[in-house]
């Protein structure tokens, strides 16, 4: 069974909330709620820009079935990250954790990041390699999985 990553986001936020309740060092404050809200809003914007780019190209947004992709999207936010939706999800989860004012709440975004990086993304990349071949390989060499933008593929740069 493939778990929709959005459910993993909600699970991470629930884990953060549970950890914050149990954390004797939790110190929520108005400033942390504001900062967390800003992080979450930024994450939502990044994730939404990824969805919008897929919609413009009329390809599937459902990450459970990457083999249904009809287009390799490498424009817009995809020039800076191969996974803007997941960058957005992790940023939303981190924002929620910050807003809770608990160091233990950071477990949620940590678990989410590990799951996405070790389970979800490799499965998607395998399907995209099979579907798009050399164009995906070239894209993967020039754009980081998480963040970092375009990397030079030139070998003669000093």
TIRODREN-217872 format. One line per 4 residues: number of its first residue (from 1); their letters; for each residue x, y, z of C-alpha. Coordinates in Angstrom, 3 decimals, m for minus. Layout:
residues N
NUM = a = X Y Z | ... $
END
This chain:
residues 158
1 = xxxx = 0.000 0.000 0.000 | 1.358 3.373 m0.970 | 0.864 6.046 1.674 | 0.029 9.476 0.254 $
5 = xxxx = 2.798 11.865 1.355 | 0.201 14.394 2.517 | m0.853 11.815 5.132 | 2.788 11.508 6.141 $
9 = xxxx = 2.811 15.290 6.667 | m0.228 15.051 8.936 | 1.393 12.142 10.774 | 4.564 14.172 11.290 $
13 = xxxx = 2.572 17.071 12.673 | 0.701 14.714 15.022 | 4.038 13.277 16.193 | 5.296 16.819 16.817 $
17 = xxxx = 2.184 17.675 18.821 | 2.476 14.517 20.927 | 6.169 15.134 21.545 | 5.473 18.746 22.558 $
21 = xxxx = 2.859 17.654 25.093 | 5.378 15.265 26.653 | 8.283 17.735 26.532 | 9.067 19.344 29.888 $
25 = xxxx = 11.253 21.867 28.047 | 8.469 23.121 25.773 | 8.212 26.904 25.895 | 5.658 28.065 23.348 $
29 = xxxx = 5.485 31.796 22.815 | 3.895 34.304 20.534 | 7.203 34.856 18.749 | 7.639 31.130 18.096 $
33 = xxxx = 4.058 30.811 16.861 | 4.675 33.695 14.458 | 7.978 32.252 13.253 | 6.438 28.803 12.864 $
37 = xxxx = 3.522 30.274 10.971 | 5.881 32.049 8.595 | 7.772 28.805 7.963 | 4.523 26.932 7.371 $
41 = xxxx = 3.229 29.627 4.997 | 6.494 29.531 3.061 | 6.322 25.757 2.871 | 2.766 25.914 1.606 $
45 = xxxx = 3.824 28.381 m1.098 | 6.694 26.139 m2.238 | 4.497 23.026 m2.309 | 1.736 24.881 m4.159 $
49 = xxxx = 4.203 26.149 m6.763 | 5.254 22.550 m7.403 | 1.646 21.461 m7.846 | 0.971 24.424 m10.131 $
53 = xxxx = 3.944 23.531 m12.339 | 2.643 19.963 m12.705 | m0.845 21.240 m13.491 | 0.519 23.594 m16.172 $
57 = xxxx = 2.243 20.637 m17.822 | m0.876 18.460 m17.386 | 0.979 15.654 m15.677 | 0.009 13.660 m12.613 $
61 = xxxx = 0.390 15.203 m9.179 | m0.262 11.904 m7.385 | 3.132 10.769 m6.053 | 1.861 7.251 m5.411 $
65 = xxxx = 1.928 6.584 m9.161 | 5.015 8.279 m10.645 | 4.883 5.916 m13.609 | 1.808 7.870 m14.760 $
69 = xxxx = 3.911 10.994 m15.345 | 3.542 12.268 m18.895 | 6.104 15.081 m18.709 | 9.412 15.628 m16.952 $
73 = xxxx = 8.862 18.998 m15.286 | 12.119 20.942 m14.915 | 10.919 24.543 m15.036 | 9.863 27.070 m12.406 $
77 = xxxx = 10.560 25.895 m8.860 | 11.846 22.615 m10.317 | 14.981 24.480 m11.399 | 15.878 24.783 m7.697 $
81 = xxxx = 14.703 21.474 m6.280 | 13.583 18.174 m7.744 | 10.993 17.852 m4.954 | 9.355 21.189 m4.136 $
85 = xxxx = 6.216 19.540 m2.798 | 8.285 17.578 m0.295 | 10.459 20.578 0.554 | 7.192 22.379 1.231 $
89 = xxxx = 5.829 19.530 3.368 | 8.984 19.380 5.494 | 8.959 23.168 5.880 | 5.295 23.090 6.942 $
93 = xxxx = 6.077 20.358 9.490 | 9.096 22.303 10.747 | 6.977 25.431 11.073 | 4.404 23.536 13.120 $
97 = xxxx = 7.179 22.156 15.334 | 8.684 25.615 15.882 | 5.249 27.025 16.735 | 4.895 24.381 19.453 $
101 = xxxx = 8.009 25.710 21.172 | 9.346 22.247 21.894 | 12.725 20.827 20.928 | 11.157 17.344 20.904 $
105 = xxxx = 8.564 18.507 18.375 | 11.354 18.531 15.792 | 11.020 14.730 15.739 | 8.042 15.106 13.403 $
109 = xxxx = 9.815 16.908 10.576 | 12.883 14.721 11.126 | 10.906 11.514 10.672 | 9.084 12.982 7.679 $
113 = xxxx = 12.365 13.983 6.027 | 13.874 10.538 6.620 | 10.798 8.783 5.194 | 10.650 10.988 2.113 $
117 = xxxx = 14.408 10.805 1.487 | 14.818 7.064 2.064 | 11.498 5.599 0.920 | 9.268 7.909 m1.112 $
121 = xxxx = 11.734 9.813 m3.286 | 13.924 6.826 m4.285 | 10.814 4.933 m5.459 | 9.689 7.938 m7.485 $
125 = xxxx = 13.153 8.463 m8.949 | 13.323 4.813 m10.014 | 10.012 5.182 m11.847 | 11.094 8.461 m13.450 $
129 = xxxx = 14.386 6.924 m14.602 | 12.463 4.085 m16.216 | 9.974 6.477 m17.810 | 12.251 9.310 m18.989 $
133 = xxxx = 15.746 7.775 m19.107 | 18.593 10.116 m20.099 | 16.608 13.357 m19.705 | 15.848 12.465 m16.085 $
137 = xxxx = 19.475 11.477 m15.476 | 20.651 14.812 m16.834 | 18.116 16.664 m14.713 | 19.099 14.712 m11.592 $
141 = xxxx = 22.753 15.593 m12.180 | 22.012 19.304 m12.385 | 19.280 19.859 m9.762 | 19.557 18.697 m6.163 $
145 = xxxx = 17.024 16.330 m4.649 | 16.165 18.802 m1.883 | 17.456 22.337 m2.501 | 20.384 23.967 m4.158 $
149 = xxxx = 19.422 24.922 m7.644 | 21.269 24.091 m10.749 | 24.708 22.638 m10.487 | 27.221 22.988 m13.234 $
153 = xxxx = 27.911 19.854 m15.233 | 31.028 21.389 m16.748 | 34.235 19.620 m15.823 | 36.567 22.333 m17.110 $
157 = xx = 35.544 24.902 m14.471 | 38.331 25.730 m12.057 $
END
